[in-house]
Amino acid sequence: MNLSNGRSSPCGQTQRDLEAGSPSSSSPDFDGGEDNSDPFDITRTKNASIQRLKRWRFAIDLEVQNYSLKQAALVLNASRRFRYTLDLKKEEERKQILKLVTVHARVIQAAYRFKEAEKVNGTIVPPSSSSGEFSIGQEKLSSISREHDTTALREYGGVVGLSHLLKTNLEKGIQGDDADLVKRRNTFGSNNYPRKKGRSILMFIWDACKDLTLIILMVAAIASLALGIKSEGIKEGWYDGGSIAFAVILVIVVTGDVIPLNIGNQVPADGILITGHSLAIDESSMTGESKIVDKHSKEPFLMSGCKVAGGSGTMLVTAVGINTEWGLLMASISEDTGEETPLQVRLNGVATFIGIAGLSVAAIVLIVLLARYFSGHTKNPDGSVQFIAGKTRVGDAIDGAIKIVTVAVTIVVVAVPEGLPLAVTLTLDGYAASHNMGAIAHYGLAYSMKKMMEDKALVRRLSACETMGSATTICSDKTGTLTMNQMTVVEACIGGKKIVPPDKKSQLSPMLCSLLIEGVAQNTNGSVYVRESGNGVEVSGSPTEKAILQWGIQLGMDFEAARSESSIIHVFPFNSDKKRGGVAIQTTDSEIHIHWKGAAEIVLACCTGYIDTNDQLVEMDEEKMTVFKKVIEDMAADSLRCVAIAYRLYEMENVPTSEEELAHWSLPEDDLILLAIVGLKDPCRPGVKDAVQLCQKAGVKVRMVTGDNVKTAKAIAVECGILSSSDDATEPSIIEGKTFRALTDEEREEIVERISVMGRSSPNDKLLLVQALRRKGHVVAVTGDGTNDAPALHEADIGLAMGIQGTEVAKESSDIIILDDNFASVVKVVKWGRSVYANIQKFIQFQLTVNIAALVINVVAAFSSGDIPLNTVQLLWVNLIMDTLGALALATEPPTDHLMDQLPVGRREPLVTNVMWRNLLIQAMYQVSVLLILNFRGRSILSLRHEANAVKVKNTLIFNAFVLCQVFNEFNARKPDEFNIFKGVTRNYLFMGIVGLTIVLQIVIIEFLGKFTKTVKLNWKQWLISVIIGFISWPLAVVGKLIPVPATPMNNFFRIFRCGRT
């Protein structure tokens, strides 16, 4: 199917890839939603609007119908074609519900503003609403948060009063023992929402029964059953119709806690702000307004599901689960939403064209057989004519016609991949898939999704599995992905000299040590918990924070005591753009200290002096600045992350006094005094170098994007194998974020493919890098863990969020979550993505071989003799092998290292490659030749001329040999381009089990179920002949693989031919 841009000629040299697109730099989303007259103009399916997907589907159907005229009507069914993809109607319903919730939230805000505008005189006594163990009930508590009722909040004494009513501590939270948790759950509910029940097996069976060809087949079965009983009696006459009906059925059936909030977190429940430092909340998911809302004592209400866009704080939980606005929304949205994947659409297109061919052949066979039957050319096995005009009874004539129609419909069932749904409906990870051509993609993706969980990758968007197989570049973070994210302070420069070891307190003066401990304890979002047993401490926070806090403890820091000696006035949380964070504190003697901590060279540039080991303030002249810069360079060259700690004094009278002014106060960052420069070691993960080399071998370029300085980035890149040596570290191979940012779009595109390392990069630099790579035609995978990484994760073809260090915002913007934050797991995802595509190609090769062989054998036989060697029940059994068991066996092939020996599969590459055409045509021609020889000369070759049931023996042998050919060919399909087809087969237990089951069932059918399948028992010689016929397909496949294939895809020849005609 041609899915090229409708504006370009189908014969043109440049085709737009519907899935990859040609993004422009004008918009980060590349899909502005504007109304475009071209229905194919979807630059990519990721994040495409519902309206554009609708137009896309309509255009696909229209194009197929234009190509095949009315022939496609029976095959192409809109409801079945996209049956296992995104339900656009449900998606629209979900958006309508979201709009209702948004309107509700806005109404609440309006009511809140109206109440605030009122002049309320006097004091209103709060109503008594006790609820068992607690002095306030769940309904009243929820209404305070949901309706933003500040009046009721004041009546209850504010957040402090609520904490007393809820029996919680605003610093430590709830008591937290089992009894306390049970009481709170019973009173206020649990923090989840009711999930909708899954569809029952009967619903899936009902869906399967709606298939058009299946309905025709069932009608034929009923008619055949009735006429058979009428003509032959119930004892013998039910076999034909009953067998068909059985085969069809076989194919169908088979609260009150205290929560800390930091940037990137998702608010887990409704609540009220206790304390906050520049806390900014993105409420767009609930209110529909894109602006960021600052939270403070006058605007303290927090809604579940919103994101922390900046700052930090703590909240008192007032409502959980279904009692929150988010819970009501989630309970209203159906979970059974499928997903549009480009590969599924392409497969549906392939299936449609195969179906058109099968339908055409079936129609021809029907016409020929009916013509032969009613013209008296069809004979019984004894030589008598089946129909004689004017003599044959009407019932017998109808019976004969129905049998012919049944044969034609069965050909459709076997030939048309959409014709018959899978017998066994499988549900994996919430996805139900049937194994026709389109649904095999869905099952293959769903199976891979489940197996990828074992490899520490959680797939959030199903199509990301297939897209990852086409990835040409991976933009990876350094910390925690390429490295172990286990930082320790290994070097320290304090007072102008190197301290060895870095925690040797005796080399520090008392004042310098005191200021360092004050800065480490207060300027952090981590914490130190001293166990009640006194056996050690537990440090929490980011890896960098944990390392510095641990270093402070080694210097003699008592975390709780240090924090109690001063009070925090204002906090500037660490910002990935500024690469630093600060805090303003007031000491017990009313001095104001402002502490800064961040990227060493950035903080150092703000310093005008430093304190030496004698507690003397030394001016930072050019010579001293050069010395400290050399210290940073030396640390960076040793792969250390450099962090500088500095402070300054500030005048009390310049500190804002009002809460609103304080919330918007920008901490002074000039005239700083340097206290220390520390070097943190984060070793590379074991095996990461091998993983990088494997990617490079597979044609996937790994690029490191880090916030660390260029020298640290270079050292880690060499250690990981991203750079082969330090000699490669020249621009633009290694570039600084601000340099790349300053370039024009055209200049970025010129150098982007040569960039291997980007240091001192901001999240926006990462976004610019992704956009430039995509404009150059790359399929880009990006890793990210921070809130500000969300735009790059959203923009990339595959967004990979870190499961351990990743924020909720990053995870929600991603397609796949790497659960162990390990780059080696990213490489496994690439391998699985390639495996999905390869397995589907294996199935297509296997299925097309059966299609071609079955069609040719029956058509030639029908044209020549008026009878077909493979009857309805036999063809249904072949269909079961092909569509169900074959799909199960081939779609579950695990990924192999051989997949990484190839270049990425382009998304414009044809599904059926020249290698596949060669393999399937060789096997199909062999099967057709041998089985047609048996059909026309089998009686003489097998010495059956004098046997009474010679025709039945011959047809049974043909059926048996045909099935065994498929069993042997299933092994060939495992390795389309390798000679050793048995490599790794013993590790695929499902494949071996299915092959074994197929053989056992075939033996049972031949030897014991002859009345149902119109077969007879075979002797050992005939079984041996059948096995030999099937076995020959193995050496034939080896010989076939020696035949070279042209590099130009076969479909290009067809395109050139069509262009020549037009």
N, C-alpha and C positions, 0 to 999 in steps of 0.2 A: 504494500500500500504506500502510495506516495503521500508523505506528510510534510512536504516542502511548503515553503511560503507561497501563498496563492498569488503573490505579485510577481514571482519569478517564473521563468519558463521551466517546465519539467525537464528540458534538455539542457538547461544552463549548467555552467561549471560550478556555480556556487549555490548550494542549497542551504536554507536555514533549517537548523535542527530544532524541531519542536521542543525537545527536552533540554537541549543545551542553550539554544538561543544565541543572540548576538547582542549582549547587554550594552547599553550606553552608559556613559558616565554621568548623565544628567540627573539620574535618580537612583538612590541606593536600592530601591525596590525593583527597578526595571519593569514595573507593571503599574503604571499610574492609574489604571482603571478607566482610562478614557475610552470612549466608544469608538472602536475601530471597525471599519467595514470588513476587514479581512478576518474571518473566523479562525484562521490558522495562526493568527498573529499573537501567539502566546509565547513569550520568550523563554519561559520555562514553566513546568507544572508546579514547582515548589512555590507555595504562597500565591498561586494564581487565584483570581476572584472567581466566585461561583458562577457569575454571569458569563465569564469568558470560557469556563469549562463547559457550560451548557452549549455555547456556540461551537466549541471544539467538537463535542460529541455529535452534534447535529451535522457538522461539516463532514465528519468521518463517515456517518451513515449515508449522507448524501453522495459523497464521492464513490462509495462502494456501489450504491444503487445506480449511479450514472454509469459505472463501469460494467455492471452485470445486469442492468435493466431490471426486469421483474424477477429474475432468477434468484436474486438475493432475498426476496421477501420471505421465503420459507426458512432460510438459514439465519438471516440477520434479524434478530428480535431485540429491540432496544432494551427491554427489561432484563433479558438474559445476557446480552452483550456486556453490560456494565453491572452485572448482578453482584459481583464480588469486588466492586470498586466503590468509591465514595458515593454515598446516597445523597445526591444534591438536594432532594426535597427535605430530608431530615436535617441537613446542614442549614437550610433556610429556616426551618422551624426552630432550630437551636438559636439562630441569630435573633429570631423574633422574641424568644424567651429572654435572651440577654437584653434586648431593647426594653422589654417590660421592666426588668430588674433595674436597668439604668434609669428609666423614668421614675421608678419608685425611689431610688436613691436621690434623684434630683428633687423630688417632692419633699423628701425628708429634709434635705439641705435648705429648701425654701422655707419650710415650716420652722426650721431651726433659726434661720435669719430673721423671720417674722417675730419669733418669740424674743429674740435678743433685742429687737427694736422696741418692744413694748416696755412701758414704764410700769413695773410691778411694785406696788406698795405693800408693806406688811410682810409677815412671815407665814408661810404655809407649812403646817405640820405634816410631815410625810406620812402616808398611810402605812398601816401595819401590814406587812406582807411576809410574815415569817413562814419558813418552809422547813419544818422538822428540826434538823440539827442546826440550821442556819437562820439568821434573822431577816433574810431577804429571799424571796422566791425567784425561781428561774425566769418566770414570765416578766416580772418587773425589771429584773437585772438585764434581760435581753432587750427590753424596750428602751432602756436608758441608752444603750449603745446603738441600737438600730435607728432610733429616732433622734439621736444626738441631743438628748434632753439635758441641757446644762442646768436647768432649774432643779430638776429632780436630783441631779448629781450634787448640787450645792446643799439641797435639803438633807441628803444623807451624809454630809460632812466631807464631800469631795472624795478623792481617791483614798485618802487615809481612812475616812469613815467607812467606805466600802470594804477596805481591807479588814477592818474590825468585824464587820458583819459577816465577811467570808472566812474569818478566822485564819488569816494569812499574814505573813511577814513581808513587808515591801522590799526587804533586802534579800532574804533567803528563800522566800516563796512559801509554799505549803509544807506541811509536816512530811507528807510523802510516803507514809507507811501504807501497808495494804488496806488496813481498816479505813484510813482517811480517804484513800482513792476510791474505795467502794462507796462510801457515803457521798462523795462528790459526784460520782457517776450516777448514782441513783437519784440524786436531787437535780443535777444540772445536765445530765446526759453525757455522752462520749463525743469526742471530736472526730466523727465521721458522718457520712450521710448515707441514706439507704440506697443500695444498688439495685438496679432493675434486674429482674429475673431473665436468665438467658432463654433463647428460643428452644423449645423441646424438639426431640428427634422427629415427632410427628409433623411439626411445622416444616422441617427441612424435606421430609418425604413428600408433603403436599406441594412444596415448591418444585420438587423434581417431577412430580406427576403432571405439572402444567406444560411440560415440554411437548411441542407439536408432534415431532416424530415418534415420541414415546406414546402419545395418545393414539396415533394412527396404528402403531404396532399393537397396542392393547385391543383396539377395535378389531384388528385382523385376528388376534388371538381368540377373542370371544366368538367371532364369526366362524373361525376354523374349528373351535371346540364344539359349537352347536351343530355344524354340518357334519363333523366327524362322528359325533354320537348318533346323529340321525342315520348316517349311511352305514356305519360299522358297528353300532351298538355301544353302550357305555363302557363295556369291558375293554375294548380295543380302540374305540373312536376318540377317546379323550387325550390320547398321547400327544398328537400334533399341537392342538390348541393349548393343552395344559403345559406342555414343555415351553412354548413361547411365553405364556403368562408367567411361568415360574422363573424363566430367565430374566424377564423384565423386572419382576419383583426382586430377584436376587441383585439386580443392578441398582435398585433404589435403596434397599434396606441396609444391602451390606453398609473542772473549772475552779477557778480561783487562784491559779498559779501565777507566778511572776516570770515573764518571758523576756530575755535580753534580745534586743533588735540591733542588727548591724547592717551596713550597706550590703545590698544583694540578697538579704533575707526576704522571704515571703511571710507576711503577717499570718500566723497559723490559726487565729481565732479573733472574734470581736473583743475589743478591750479598751481600756482607758490608759492614757500615758501617765506614768509615774514620774520619770525623769527623762529628759532628752537633751542631746547636744547637737544642734543644727539638724535635727531629725526631719527629713523630707520624705514624703510618701507619694508614690505614683498610684493614684486611685483610678486610672483610666479603665482598668478592667471592670470596675464597678459603676463608675459614674459616666464613662464615655468621654470625659474631659481630659485632654492630653496634658494639662498643666500639672506641675508638681506642687503638692500641698505641704506647707510647713506645719509641723505639729508642735504645740506648746500648751501651756496651761489653759489658754482661752480656746484652743482648738484641740482638745485632748483625745477625741474619739478615733479609734483605729478599726478598720474594717478587714475582716478575714479575706485572704486572697490578694490583697494589695501588696505592692513591692516597696521595699525600703530603697529609695533612690539615693539617699545621702544621710550622713550623720549616724548617730547611734542613740540608744535609749533603752528603757525598760517599760513594760506594760503589764497591767493587771488584767487578767483574762476575765471577761464578764459573760461571754456566751460562746458555746462550742457547737460543732456539728450542725444539725438541721436547724438550730435556733439562730444561726447567723445568716446574713444575706447571701453569702457565698454558698453556704450549705443548701439554702432554698434553691439557688440557681442550679447547683450541681445535681440536686435530686430531681430537677425538672428536665434535665438534658439526658437523652438516651445515650447509653454507652456503646450501643451497637452501631458505630459509625465506621464504615470501611474506609478505603483510601485509594485514590487514583494513583496508579503507578504506570509510568511510560511503557515498561516492558509488557504489562498486561494488555494495554491497548494495542501494542504492536502484534502481540500474539493473537488477540482477537481478530485483527486484520488478516493475519496469515490463515487463521481458522476459517474465516469467511470465504476466502478464495479457494481453499481446499474443499470447503463445503459446496461451493458452486460447481466445482468439477465433479464431486461425488453425486450431487443432485442431478446434474446433466447425464451422467452415466446411468444412474438409476432410472431416469425417465426413458432413456434409449432402450435399456434392457426391458422395461415394462412394455413399451410399444412393440418391440420385437417379439417378446414372449407371447403377448396377447394376440399379435398378428399370426404367429405360427400356430397358436392354440386354436383360434377360431377358424383358421384356414385348413385345419386338419393335418398339419405337419408335425404336431407333437404326438409322440407315441409312448405307450406304457412299456415297462421292461420286457413284457412278453411279445412286443411287436405290434400290439393292437393300437388303433388310433384313439386318442383320448376324446376328441370332439368330432361328431359327425352332424352336420347341419340337418335339422328336422328329426333326428333320431335320439340325440343325447338329451336326457332330462334336464329341465331348467335348474333343478337343485344341484345336479352334478356339474353343470356348466358354471354356475355361480361359485361352487366349491373350488373348481379349477382356477377360476379367475381370482378368487381370494388368495389362493396359494401363490399365484404369480405376483399379486400386489404385495403380499407379505415378503416375498423374496426381494422385490424392488425396495421396499421400505427398509429391509434389513441391510441392503447395500448402503442406503443412506446412513443408517446407524453406524456401520463400520467405517464408512468413508468420511462422514462429517464429524469433525472433532466436537462440534457443539451439539451433535445429535442426541447423545445419551448422557445424562449426568452420572456421576459416580455412584456406585453401589453403596460404598461405605462413606458416610459423611463424617469427615474428620474435623474436630474443633481444636485448634492450636492457638493458645494465647488470645482467645476471644474471636478468632477468625475461623469461619466454616468454609471449607473449600471443596469443590467437586473437581474431579480430574478430567475435565475436557481440556481442550487446548488452552483456553483462556485461564481456567482455574488452576491448571498445573503450575502456572507462574505464581499464583497466590499461595498454593500449598508449599511450593519450593521456597518462597520468601518467608512464609510463616514458620516452616521447619527450620530454616536457617536462623531465623530470629530466636527461636527457642534454644538452638544449639549455641548461638553466640552468647547467650546468657552464661553458659558454662565457661566461655572464654572471656568473661568479665566485660561484656558489652551489652547494654540494655538499649534495644531499638525502640525509639519513640515514633518514628515515621517509617512505615514499612518499605517504601520505595527507596529509602536511603541504603538498604541492603544492596540493591542492584546498582545504584549510582556509585557506591563505593568501589565496585569492581571496575568502573571506568575512570577512577581518580588518576590524574596525571601528576599532581603535586599535593603535598601535605605541609601546611604551615603550622608548626608545632610550637607551643610554649616550651620554655626551658625548665623552669622550676616545677618540680613535682611530676613532670611528664617525661623529660629526658633524664632528670635527676631524681634522687630518692625522696626529696622534700623532707629530709631529716637534717636540719641545720644545727651547727654548733659553732660557737665563737672560737676560732683557732688562733687568731692574731689580734692584737690591740695596740694602737698607738695613742698614748695618753700623756698629756703634758709635753708633747713634742718629742717623746722617745718611745721606742718599742718596749712593751711589757712582756716578759717571758717568764712563766706562762702568762696568758692574758688575764688570769684571775688572781695574780699575785698582789694582794692588797697592801703588802708591806712597802711596795714601791710607790704608793699613792699617798698624797698629803690628805689630812682629815677633811679639809674643805672640799677638795676636788672629789674625794670619794663620796662625801655627803651629797654634793650636787648631782653626781652621776646616779646615785641610788634614787634620789628624788625624781630625776628625769625618767629613769627606767620604770619606776613604780607608777608614776602618774601619767606619763605619755604612752599609754598602751591600751589596747582593747582586749588584752589577755588577762588572765587571773592566775593566782597561786592559791591552791587549797592545801592546807595543812591537815593531814589525817588525824582523827581523834586519838588513834593509837600512838601518834608521834613518830611513826616509822616513815620518814621521808615526806615529800610534798608532791602534789600533782599540779602540773603547769598546763594551762589550756590557752588556746589562741592559735593564730597562724604560725607556721613553722618559723618565720623570722622573729615574731614576737616571743615565741616559746624559747628560742635560742638566746635572745637578749635577756629575757627574764631569768633563765637558768644561769646565765653569766652574772646577773645582778645578785642572785642568791649566793653564788660562789664568792662574790665580793663582800658578803655579809648582810645582804638586804633582808629585812623583815618586812614582807610585802604589806601586811595589814597595818603595822606600826608606821611604815613610811607613808602610806596613804592617809592615815589619821592625823599626821603632823601638818598637813596642809589641806585646803579645800579647793576643789575645782571650780573655776569661774566660767570657763568656756573651753570648748574642745573643737579643734579643726581636724576631723578624721583624715586618715591617710588618703590621699588622692592620687590616682594613677597618672593623672595628667601632670600634676606638680611634683610627683614622686616624693612627697614628704607629708608629715602630719605633725600637728602641734597641740599644745595645751597651755592655758593660762591658769595659774594657781595663786592662791593667797596663803602665805605662811603664817605661823602663829604670831610672828612679830609684825604682821600687816604689810609685809613686802609682797610685791607682785613679781613672780617669776614666769617667764614664758619659755617653755622647752620645745625644741624642734628635734625631729629625728627623721632621717630619710636618706635618699641616694647621696653618697659621700661627696661627689664633685658638685652637686647642686647645693647642698647645705654649706659646703666649704666656701662656695662663691658668695654666700651671704654673710660670712664671718669677717670681722674687722680685728679680731684678736683671739688669743687662746690663753688658758691658765696653765702655767708650767707646774712642775712637781713641787715647787716651793710656794705654791698658792699666789704667785705673782701674775698679774695680768700683763701679757706681752702683746705688743701691737703686731698685727699681721701685715708685715711688709711684703714686697714682691719676692724677696729671697725665701722668707718663711712659707709663703704660699706655694712656691715652687717645690720646697721640701715636702710639704703635705701632699701635693699632687703626685710627687714621685712615690710616696708611700701608697697612695691609692692605686697607681699603675702597677706597682710591684705586687700588691695583693691581687689585683685583677688578673695579672699574668699567671698567677697560681690558681686560677679558677675560683677565686673567692668573691663572694658578694660583699661589697663595701657599704657600710652604713656609718653615717656621721651623727654624733649627738652634740647638740649645742643649746645654749640658753642665752637669755638676756634679762636684765632688770627693766621694769616698766613703772611709770608713775601711776599711783593710785587714782589721781584726779582725772586721768585720761581714760579710765575704764568706764564703759557705758554703764549706766545705772538702771535703766528700764529694761524689762525683759525683752521687749521687741527689738530695741537697739542692740542688746547683747546677742540676740539670735543671729543678727546680720553683721556682727562685728568681725572684721578681717584681722586676724592676729598679726601684729608686726613681725616682719621677717627680715628686717635689716639690722645692722649693727650687732650681729650675733657673736657670742663668745664660744669658741670651739672647746668642747670637753674631751671628746674621744672620737677616734676612727677605729671601727672594729671590722674584722674580716670574717665572714661566715662561710664555712665549707659545706657544700651540698654535693656529695659524690654522685657520679653518674649511676644510673640503675644498671644492675648486672644484665647483660644481654642486649643492652640498647644499641651498642655498636653493631652487633650482628643483625639486629632488626633494621637499622638504617641501611646497611649494606644490601640486605635482602630487597628493600624497597628500590634502591638504585639499580639493582640487577633486574628488577621487574619493570623498569621504566618509570618509576614514581620518584620524583625529586622531593627530598625532604628539605624544608627551609625552617630555620629557627628564628622565631620572633620573640624577643625578650625585652623586659624593661631594664635589665642590667646594662652596665656600661659595655662599650664595644670590646674592650680588652678581655673582660670576663667572658663575654659571649664567644669571642674567638677561641679562648682556651677550652671552653666546654665543647664548642663545635668540632675542634680538632680531636678532642678526647672521644666524642661520640661518633666520629667518622663522617660528619656532615662536610667538613673541610678535610682534604687529604693531608694538608700540612699547613704550617703557619705562613708559608710562602704564598698560599692561595688567598690569604687574607688581605686582598687589595680591593679597593673600590672599583666596580660596584658589587663584587662578590660579597663583601661585607660592608654594610652601610648603616649610618645612624638615622634614626627615625626622623629627626628634624630636617636632615638633608633630603630624604626622600619626599617629605611633606612639602618642601619648598619647590619641587619640580612641577612642571605642567603635566597635564594628562599625557600628552604626546611623548614627553621626555621619560615619564614613568614607564610607558609601554615599551620604549626602546631598551631600557635596562632591566626591566622586571624579571625577565627569564634568566638573567645572570646572577640575580641576588640569591645568596645562600643563607646569609645571616643578617638580621636587622637588630641592632642594639639600641638601647634607650628609646624604645618605641612606645608610643601611646596607643590606646585602643583605636583611635582614629587612623593612626598609621597602618595598623593591621587591616582596617577596613579598606583603606586606599590600596594596599597591596593586593587584597583579594579581588577588588574591582578591576585592577589592572591585569591581573592574571586571567580573569574570566574574559576580559575583552580580547585577550590574546588567544582565546579558544581553549584554555585549560579547564579541566574539571577539578575544582579545588575543594579539598578537605581542610578544615580549620579546627584546631583545638583551642579551648578557652575555659577559664574558670571564674573570671570576675564579672561583675555586673556590666562594666563598660565593654566587655567582650561581646555582649549580646548583638550589636549591629553586625559585627563580622561573622558571627555564628549564623545569623539570619541570612546574610548576604551570600555565604558560601553555598556551594552545591551540597556539601555535607558538613553540618556543624557538629563537632564532637565536644561535649561538655565533660568536665571532670566530676566523677561521682563523689569523691572524698572532699576535695577542696573547693569544688564548684559551688557557686551561689545558686539559689533557686531561680533567679532571673536568667542566669546562663543556661541552666538545665532546661528551662521552658523555651528558650530560643534555639535549642539544639535539636538534632535529628537522632543522634545516638549518644548515650551516656557511657563513658568509660569508667567502669565501677572501681577499678584499682588505680586509676590515674597513671597507668603505665603505657609508654609508647609501644611496647611490644604488643599490647592488646590492640592498639590501633592497626598494626600490621596484620594481626589476625582478622580484623574486620575487613581489610582489603582482600585478604585471601578468601574469606567467606563470600564477599561480594562477587568475586570472579567465579567462585564455585556455583553460585546461584545461576549465573548466565550459562556456564558450561553445562550444568546439569539439565537445564531446559533445552539446550541445543541437543544433548544426547537423547532426550525424550522425543524431540521433533524428528531426529534422524530415524529413531526406532519406529515411530508412528507412521511416518511417510513411507517407510519400506513396506509395512503391513498394508497401508492404504493402496499403494500402487499394485502390489502383488495380488491382493484380494480382488481389486477392481478388474484388472486385466484378465485374471483367470476366469472369473464369472462372466465377463462380457464376451470373451472369445468363445467360451463354452455355450453361452446362450445363443450367440449368433450362428454357431456351427451346428449344434445338435438340439437346441431348444430346451436344454436342461442344464442345470448348474451343479457342479460337484460338491459345493459347500452350501448346505441348506441353512434355514433360518436359525435354528438353535445352535448349529455349529458356528455360524458367523457371530452370534451373540456371545458365545464362549471366547472366540478370538477377540471380540471387542472388549471383553472383561480383562483378558490378558493384556491387551494393548493399552486401554484407557486407565485401568485401575491398578492392576498388579505391576504392569510395566512402569507406570508413573511413580508408584510407591517405591519401586526398586531403584529407579534411576534418579529420582528427585532427592533421594536421601544419601547420595554418594558424598562422603566427607571431602573437604578440600585437601589437595595434595600440594607438595612443594613444586611439582611440575607447572602448576598454574602461575607461579612466580618467575618462571623462566621466559614468560611471554610478555609482550608489551601490553599496556592497557587496551581493552576492547573499546573502540570508538563507538559512540552512541549513534553514529550514522552507518555503522557496519551492518550488513545484512544478517538476519537471523540464521538463514540457511547459507552456509559458506560453501565454497567450491569443494572443500574436503568432504563436507557432508553430502553434497550432491554425488560426488564420486562414490563414496561408500554405499549410499542407499541405492543408487542405480545399479551398481554391481550386484548387490544382494537381491534386489527386486527382480532383475533380469534372470538371475540364477534360479530363484524360486519359481518364477513364471515358466521358464523353459522346462525345468524338471517336472513340474506338476502338470503342465499341459501335455507333455509327452506321456505321463502316466494316465492322463484323462483319455487321450485318443488311442494310445497303444498299450495301455496298462494290462489289459486282459491277456494279450499275447506275451508281453514281457514277463508278467508274473505267472504265466501258464495257468490262467483261470478260465480258458475257453469252455471247458466242459463242466464247470461248477455251476450249480443252480443259482447261487447268489453272487455270481461273479461281479456284477455291477456294484453291489453293496460293498463287497470286499475292496474293490478298486477305489470307490469313493471314500471308504473308511481309511484306506492307506493314504490317500491324498490329504484328507483332513488331519490325520495323525502326523504325516510328514510336514504339513504346513505349520501346525502348532509347534512341533519340535524345532523347525527352522527359526521360529520366533524366539524360542528359549535359547538356542545357541546364539542367535543374533543379538540377544540382550547383552551377552558378554562383549560382543564386538562394539556395541553402542557405548560401553563404559569408557573406552579409550579410542576416540575417533581418529587420533593422529599418532598413536603409539602402537608398537608391535606387540608388546607384552600386555595383553588384555586381562591377564589374571593378577596383575600387580595390585596388592592391597585388597583383593576380593574377600579374603578370609576375615578381614577386620570389619567388613560391612555385613553384620549378622542379618539385617533386614533383607538385604539383597539375596543372600544365600537362602534365607528362609522362604522368600517369595518364589525363587526358582524351584526349590524343593517342593513347595506346595503346589506349584503349577504342574510339575511332573506327576506328582501323586494324584492330583485331580484328573489329569489327562488319562492316566491308567485306569482310574475308576470309571471314567466316562466310557472308554473303549470297551472295557471288560465287563462292566456291570449295568450301564445305563443305556444300552443300545436301543431300547424301545423309545426312549425319549429323544435321542440324537440321530435316530435312523442309521445307526452303525452296527457292525457285527464284530465279534471277537477276532483278534488277529493272532496268528501263530508266531512262534519265536523268530522265524525267518523274516516275516513281514515286519515285526517290531525292529529287527536288526536293520532292515532296509530303510525304515523310517529314521532310525538313529543315524545311519550313515549319511542319508540325504541332509539331515540337519547339521551333522558334524563337518561336512565339506565346507560349510560357510566360514569355518575358522581359517583353514589354509587359504581359502579364496580371499578373505579379508586381508591376510598378510600380503598376498600377491597384489591386491588392489592398492595397498598403501605404497607400493613401489612405483605406481603410475603418477607422474607429476601432474599438478593442476595449475592452471594459469593464475597469475597474481591478480588479474582483474576479476572482480566478483561477477558471477553469471548474470545477476540482475542488471548490471550495467550494459551487457550486450542487448538485453531486452529493451532497455531504455533507448539505446542507440537505434535499435530497429524501429521502435515506435516513432522516434524523431525523424528517421529517414522517410517513414510513410507520411508523416504530417508535413 
